C-alpha cells in the first residue's frame, strides 16, 4: 500500500501545483503516471494524523510541565482537586502572582494557559464530586469516568479521538462527493468522478496541514506563527480545482464554492462533535 516510486512525487507535484489536473487526467484514462487515488489518500492521511498526534502530545507535555511548575511553587495537587469555589478564585490570583513575580512570564498566552489549567482543575473536581454522589445510570457513569480519564490522561484520549476522526473521513468524503454530484452532474455524469475528486481534494488539504505541522515542529519557539497564513491556500486551491475540473464560469464556480463550503463546514462541525462524544463514551 505504501510502495514508493516516481509516481508518488509526480502525484504530489501535480495535486499541489495544478489543482484539478490529477482528477482530470485520471478520469481521462491517464492513470499510469500517478499513484492510485485511494492509495495516495491513505498514505497522506496516515502521515497527517501521525504528525498531528505527535505535535499535540508535545503541546500536552509542555502544558503539563507548566502546570507542575505552578503547583510546585504555589499549590499542592490536593488543593487543586478538592478546593472550593473561593479557593479556586484565590488560585487564579496565585497563578497571576507567579506569572508576574516568580516566573516573570510576560506572555499573555502563558497567562491564558495558567487560567485554563485552573479551569480544568475545577472541572475535574466537579466530576469527582458528581461521581462520589452516585445515583447515575450506567451510561452517565461511563461518560463521567471517561471524562475523568480524559483529564488525567489527555494524550491517550487525544490518540483515540484522532483515530476515530481519521475513520470518520471515510464517511465524510462520499457524502461530500454526493453534494458535488448534485451540483456538477451535468459536467460529470458519474458519481465516481466526483468521489475521485473528493479523495484528491482531502489528500491535498492534508498535505497543506502536514507542511504547517512540520514548520511548527521544526521551529516550536518562534514568536510569530507566520505558517498559519498557509491555511489561506486551502480555499484558493478548492476554488481553482473546482473551476478547472468542472469547467464552470467564475461566478457559477464561486457560488457553488461558497455553498458547498458552508455545507462542508457544517458537516465537519457535526462530525467532530459526534467523534468527540464517541471517544468520550467508548
Secondary structure, DSSP 8 states (H G I E B T S, - for coil): ----SHHHHHHHHHHHHSTTHHHHHHHTT--TTS--HHHHHHHHHHHHHHHHHHHHHHHHHHHHHHHHHHHHHT--HHHHHH--HHHHHHHHHHHHHIIIIIS----HHHHHHHHHHHHHHHHHHHHHHHHHH----HHHHHHHHHHHHHHH-HHHHHHHHHHHHHHHHHHHHHHHHHHHHHHHTTTS-SHHHHHHHHHHHHHHHHHHHHHHHHHHHHSTT-SS-GGGGGGHHHHHHHHHHHHHHH---HHHHHHHHHHHHHHHHHHHHHHHHHHHHHHHH-
